[in-house]
Amino acid sequence: MKIDVQALLESLPYMGKGMLGIFIVTLTIILTVTVLNKVTNRKK
């Protein structure tokens, strides 16, 4: 098994952008659900 270090280093920015995108989408979903829960909270 041979590891191409140059290809790995060239792909790191793409992987970083993908991870950042996943983090942003997850954070957006969590914030949306939190806001909706506070807005639509029914007092018993």
BADOMAR-126111 format. One record per residue (C-alpha): residue number from 0; residue in one letter; z, y negated, x. Coordinates in Angstrom, 3 decimals, m for minus. Layout:
N
<r><pos>NUM</pos><code>A</code><c3>Z</c3><c2>Y</c2><c1>X</c1></r>
...
This chain:
44
<r><pos>0</pos><code>M</code><c3>0.000</c3><c2>0.000</c2><c1>0.000</c1></r>
<r><pos>1</pos><code>K</code><c3>m1.078</c3><c2>m3.326</c2><c1>1.435</c1></r>
<r><pos>2</pos><code>I</code><c3>0.334</c3><c2>m6.670</c2><c1>0.333</c1></r>
<r><pos>3</pos><code>D</code><c3>m1.978</c3><c2>m9.660</c2><c1>0.622</c1></r>
<r><pos>4</pos><code>V</code><c3>0.455</c3><c2>m12.420</c2><c1>1.543</c1></r>
<r><pos>5</pos><code>Q</code><c3>m2.166</c3><c2>m15.169</c2><c1>1.289</c1></r>
<r><pos>6</pos><code>A</code><c3>m3.069</c3><c2>m14.182</c2><c1>m2.282</c1></r>
<r><pos>7</pos><code>L</code><c3>0.635</c3><c2>m14.070</c2><c1>m3.175</c1></r>
<r><pos>8</pos><code>L</code><c3>1.195</c3><c2>m17.569</c2><c1>m1.815</c1></r>
<r><pos>9</pos><code>E</code><c3>m1.865</c3><c2>m18.898</c2><c1>m3.660</c1></r>
<r><pos>10</pos><code>S</code><c3>m0.666</c3><c2>m17.457</c2><c1>m6.971</c1></r>
<r><pos>11</pos><code>L</code><c3>2.876</c3><c2>m18.860</c2><c1>m6.772</c1></r>
<r><pos>12</pos><code>P</code><c3>2.012</c3><c2>m22.252</c2><c1>m8.359</c1></r>
<r><pos>13</pos><code>Y</code><c3>0.383</c3><c2>m20.483</c2><c1>m11.333</c1></r>
<r><pos>14</pos><code>M</code><c3>3.403</c3><c2>m18.225</c2><c1>m11.783</c1></r>
<r><pos>15</pos><code>G</code><c3>5.723</c3><c2>m21.237</c2><c1>m11.553</c1></r>
<r><pos>16</pos><code>K</code><c3>3.774</c3><c2>m23.115</c2><c1>m14.222</c1></r>
<r><pos>17</pos><code>G</code><c3>3.855</c3><c2>m20.056</c2><c1>m16.471</c1></r>
<r><pos>18</pos><code>M</code><c3>7.609</c3><c2>m19.641</c2><c1>m16.088</c1></r>
<r><pos>19</pos><code>L</code><c3>8.129</c3><c2>m23.352</c2><c1>m16.756</c1></r>
<r><pos>20</pos><code>G</code><c3>5.993</c3><c2>m23.109</c2><c1>m19.902</c1></r>
<r><pos>21</pos><code>I</code><c3>8.000</c3><c2>m20.148</c2><c1>m21.176</c1></r>
<r><pos>22</pos><code>F</code><c3>11.253</c3><c2>m22.034</c2><c1>m20.501</c1></r>
<r><pos>23</pos><code>I</code><c3>10.033</c3><c2>m25.150</c2><c1>m22.332</c1></r>
<r><pos>24</pos><code>V</code><c3>8.845</c3><c2>m23.179</c2><c1>m25.381</c1></r>
<r><pos>25</pos><code>T</code><c3>12.129</c3><c2>m21.241</c2><c1>m25.556</c1></r>
<r><pos>26</pos><code>L</code><c3>14.156</c3><c2>m24.448</c2><c1>m25.281</c1></r>
<r><pos>27</pos><code>T</code><c3>12.035</c3><c2>m26.085</c2><c1>m28.005</c1></r>
<r><pos>28</pos><code>I</code><c3>12.592</c3><c2>m23.152</c2><c1>m30.370</c1></r>
<r><pos>29</pos><code>I</code><c3>16.359</c3><c2>m23.186</c2><c1>m29.740</c1></r>
<r><pos>30</pos><code>L</code><c3>16.575</c3><c2>m26.943</c2><c1>m30.339</c1></r>
<r><pos>31</pos><code>T</code><c3>14.470</c3><c2>m26.719</c2><c1>m33.515</c1></r>
<r><pos>32</pos><code>V</code><c3>16.631</c3><c2>m23.951</c2><c1>m34.960</c1></r>
<r><pos>33</pos><code>T</code><c3>19.815</c3><c2>m25.865</c2><c1>m34.075</c1></r>
<r><pos>34</pos><code>V</code><c3>18.573</c3><c2>m29.070</c2><c1>m35.710</c1></r>
<r><pos>35</pos><code>L</code><c3>17.404</c3><c2>m27.217</c2><c1>m38.829</c1></r>
<r><pos>36</pos><code>N</code><c3>20.786</c3><c2>m25.485</c2><c1>m39.131</c1></r>
<r><pos>37</pos><code>K</code><c3>22.611</c3><c2>m28.824</c2><c1>m38.948</c1></r>
<r><pos>38</pos><code>V</code><c3>20.259</c3><c2>m30.562</c2><c1>m41.397</c1></r>
<r><pos>39</pos><code>T</code><c3>20.249</c3><c2>m27.798</c2><c1>m43.995</c1></r>
<r><pos>40</pos><code>N</code><c3>23.923</c3><c2>m26.867</c2><c1>m43.668</c1></r>
<r><pos>41</pos><code>R</code><c3>25.411</c3><c2>m26.287</c2><c1>m47.110</c1></r>
<r><pos>42</pos><code>K</code><c3>29.068</c3><c2>m27.110</c2><c1>m47.499</c1></r>
<r><pos>43</pos><code>K</code><c3>30.967</c3><c2>m24.441</c2><c1>m49.426</c1></r>
